[in-house]
Amino acid sequence: MESAQVTYFGKRTWHFLPEKSNGSLEDVVIAPHFPTLTAASYSRRMRRILRKVMNFALSREGGATHMTHTAGQWLFEGYYDHLLDFVEQLHSPLLPVNDNTFGWFYERNNSKTAEGNFTVHTGRGDLSQLGDLLLWNGENTTGFYPGECGKVNGSTGELWSPYRTWDQPTTIFLPDAARYLNLFPKENLTIDGIDVWRYESTNLTLDNGQLSPDTECFCLKNRECPRNGVLDYGPPAFNGPFYMSHPHFFLTDQMYRENTTGLQPEESEHGMYVIMEPTLGIPLSLRGQLMISTKVVRDEAIDLFKNVAYDHYAPLFTMRLHAELDEGLTKLLKLALNAAIIGMYTGIGLVLLGITIVLTGIFVTKKHKWHNEQRRDKQLQCTQN
């Protein structure tokens, strides 16, 4: 018996396109030194004497308030960091650092194992489950959150389940965040003659239980729970002070935009959406975007941060994904949607054609107008003559 599951690795490949970029890979980017911020965050749970040891280590072994690297180094090339090198050589299970080089996508370009493996439903036996994510790395839970929040579900984004209902949100699983996000139905549209539904992110998408009790389990007891609109990105990121939100802190509490200049959140620019044909579950257009930030905290016990003017959330980078169904695939989608109607009318046409042939045959037989019969009649007449 064939299985209703299939497991695969998601290989990602990125190419730098200068013509579509606002800058070059040589542009210089300055950001908070988040390895130091992470170490300082760890130390706040320690005793006073251990905090002094941490402060001494940060002052001697590469701790800093900020770091400067090129865009290429930040993204794929990676860069050497003295503090990471020091922590790696400690080989401590409490500080699981196994590389002295960092880049947001370092060693991930063309890697098929970076995101792990995914097991999805093939639709066998129940087509409505086609594309539903069942397991991540062979497990049905992420291991980072308790209860329902730790369950693996939704879509990986490549395949979506068909036969959708209007009250059903569309769920996307983010392996890097080890959690799922819900987009909610917003409106009915007609695009290129195709009836579609538009799903959008709302203030429930990045909720931590302030609005919906179902998402309260994303708040862990040993960590500070962010306000609505911001997710704690720390659990899958070495428990560091990292946070995930919409770009420009769109749909977040006003507090997150305090003490940070240049933020101008707009719904048309910074929200997420999927425009999907609900019968087959095929997206015509989608835009996903999330911003990663780090929290900079004034800390009297850490020399590097005792002069920070005020606590604030510093944006680090934004991930954006945009896709459109091209004209050729749109035509195929129309054909697939109309296949049943085309088949019905084709069948009716063939039935009518068959009936016409039968009736014609009956009529000709009654009138003895078959060609062979006419020729035999002529031959008999010639013989008699």
BALOLUM-343099 format. One record per residue (C-alpha): x, y, z; residue in three letters. Coordinates in steps of 0.05 Angstrom, whole numbers, plus 5000, padded with zeros to 4 digits. Layout:
// residues N
XYZALA/...
END
This chain:
// residues 385
500050005000MET/502750684981GLU/504251185037SER/500251835043ALA/506652205063GLN/512852445028VAL/519252725060THR/523953205026TYR/529353725040PHE/528254445018GLY/534354694980LYS/534855444977ARG/539055824926THR/540156584927TRP/543057014872HIS/545057744879PHE/541658164825LEU/544958854822PRO/539559134775GLU/534158994827LYS/538159224888SER/538659894922ASN/545959804936GLY/551859334928SER/554858764969LEU/560459244987GLU/555859725024ASP/557859805097VAL/552659625150VAL/553359805224ILE/549259405275ALA/549259265350PRO/554258725370HIS/548958205386PHE/553857675411PRO/555558155467THR/548158315477LEU/546657575482THR/552257465533ALA/549758055574ALA/542657765571SER/545257095596TYR/548957425654SER/542657765682ARG/540357075706ARG/547056965742MET/549557135811ARG/553357785822ARG/560257465823ILE/558957105757LEU/556457755727ARG/563258065744LYS/566757485710VAL/562357585648MET/563858335648ASN/571358185652PHE/570957675595ALA/567058145550LEU/572058705562SER/577958265545ARG/575457765493GLU/572158165437GLY/565958455468GLY/563459085435ALA/557459545429THR/557059505353HIS/560359195292MET/561659415221THR/561558945161HIS/559758955088THR/552858725064ALA/556158125031GLY/559357915097GLN/552858005135TRP/549057585085LEU/552956995056PHE/560557085063GLU/560557115138GLY/565657465182TYR/570357265238TYR/568357485308ASP/573257475366HIS/567957375419LEU/564856785381LEU/571756485374ASP/572856545449PHE/566156225466VAL/567255665416GLU/573755475449GLN/570255405516LEU/566354805490HIS/560954955542SER/554154615535PRO/551155255565LEU/553955655506LEU/552755215444PRO/557055605395VAL/560555165344ASN/563455675295ASP/567356325300ASN/564256585236THR/557456895229PHE/552957105171GLY/545357115168TRP/545556615111PHE/552656365121TYR/553455655091GLU/546055645075ARG/546255825001ASN/545155184960ASN/544554785024SER/538954275026LYS/539654115100THR/539854815131ALA/532354835143GLU/531754095159GLY/526953605125ASN/519453645117PHE/514253095114THR/507753305080VAL/501252965063HIS/500652724990THR/493052774988GLY/492252024982ARG/485751825014GLY/483952555031ASP/485553074978LEU/483653635027SER/490153485065GLN/494653555004LEU/500953945023GLY/499453965098ASP/505853945139LEU/505953335185LEU/513153285210LEU/519353725214TRP/525853345221ASN/521752725235GLY/517953035294GLU/510953305300ASN/513053815352THR/518554345349THR/521254245419GLY/521454995433PHE/514255135456TYR/509254745497PRO/502254505477GLY/499054725413GLU/504455245401CYS/509654715393GLY/505854315341LYS/508354265270VAL/502854455222ASN/500854905164GLY/504254965096SER/511555045079THR/509455535025GLY/510655094964GLU/504054714966LEU/497354904997TRP/491354465012SER/485254524965PRO/477854584980TYR/478555145029ARG/472955465069THR/472156205082TRP/472756155158ASP/479255765153GLN/485756165161PRO/491755975119THR/497655745162THR/504955805144ILE/510455435181PHE/517055805191LEU/522755325205PRO/527655875225ASP/522756115278ALA/520455415296ALA/513155635295ARG/507155765251TYR/503656415230LEU/496356505211ASN/493856955155LEU/486357105157PHE/481357175100PRO/480157905082LYS/476157965018GLU/473757624954ASN/476957854889LEU/476757694816THR/483557714781ILE/484257534707ASP/477357214709GLY/479156774769ILE/475356824835ASP/480456864891VAL/480857004966TRP/485757494996ARG/488857295063TYR/492557815104GLU/496457865169SER/492558185226THR/494058355298ASN/492657615313LEU/498257375268THR/503857555316LEU/499857515380ASP/502857245445ASN/496357115481GLY/494357845494GLN/488657785444LEU/487657035435SER/488656525491PRO/490656005437ASP/497456355428THR/499056465501GLU/503555845500CYS/508556225457PHE/510456605521CYS/515656195558LEU/516056235634LYS/523556365637ASN/523456925585ARG/520257615581GLU/513957585539CYS/513658125485PRO/507458545475ARG/502658415418ASN/505658435349GLY/512658215367VAL/514957485374LEU/520457225418ASP/525556965367TYR/530456765421GLY/528656035434PRO/531055785365PRO/536756305364ALA/541156105424PHE/536056435471ASN/538857115452GLY/535057785456PRO/532157715386PHE/525157895364TYR/520857815302MET/515558295276SER/512858615214HIS/517659115182PRO/517759795216HIS/514059475275PHE/507559495236PHE/501559225276LEU/505459265342THR/504659625407ASP/506860355402GLN/512260215453MET/516659865402TYR/517160485358ARG/519460925416GLU/526861125417ASN/528060875346THR/527961375289THR/526161255216GLY/520360785227LEU/514260915184GLN/509560305186PRO/504460265129GLU/499359725116GLU/500459735040SER/507959655047GLU/509259245110HIS/503658745116GLY/503558015092MET/498457715045TYR/496757115001VAL/491857154943ILE/489456444932MET/484556064889GLU/480855674943PRO/478455074903THR/485354824883LEU/489255204936GLY/493855544886ILE/496556234904PRO/496556764849LEU/500557254889SER/503957274957LEU/508257734999ARG/511657515062GLY/516157975103GLN/518757965173LEU/523758395211MET/528858135261ILE/530858605317SER/535158575380THR/533858905447LYS/539259375473VAL/538659455548VAL/542259925595ARG/546259485643ASP/550259775701GLU/553859105712ALA/556659085641ILE/561559645625ASP/559859635551LEU/552459785564PHE/552360205627LYS/552260845586ASN/546460645541VAL/541661235543ALA/535260825542TYR/532860125527ASP/530760035455HIS/529459525400TYR/534459575343ALA/532359295275PRO/537658835246LEU/534858625178PHE/528458475141THR/526757845101MET/522057945042ARG/518957434995LEU/514557634936HIS/511857174882ALA/506857234825GLU/503656704782LEU/505956854710ASP/501356894650GLU/502756184626GLY/501255864694LEU/495056304701THR/492356024636LYS/493655314661LEU/489955484725LEU/483955734686LYS/484055094645LEU/484354664708ALA/478555044739LEU/474354974676ASN/476354254663ALA/469953974694ALA/465454454654ILE/469454324590ILE/468953574602GLY/461453624616MET/459954014552TYR/464653564512THR/460952954539GLY/454253264522ILE/456853424453GLY/459152714442LEU/452552434467VAL/448752894419LEU/453352694362LEU/452151964378GLY/444652054380ILE/444852424313THR/448851864281ILE/443951334308VAL/437851724285LEU/440951834217THR/442451094212GLY/435350914230ILE/432551404180PHE/437051164123VAL/435550434138THR/428050564136LYS/428850914068LYS/433750384040HIS/438650934024LYS/444950564042TRP/450150603987HIS/451149853981ASN/443749723977GLU/442850243921GLN/448449923881ARG/445549223889ARG/438749483865ASP/441849763803LYS/445549113789GLN/438948723794LEU/435649193746GLN/441249103695CYS/440848353701THR/433348343689GLN/434248773627ASN/
END
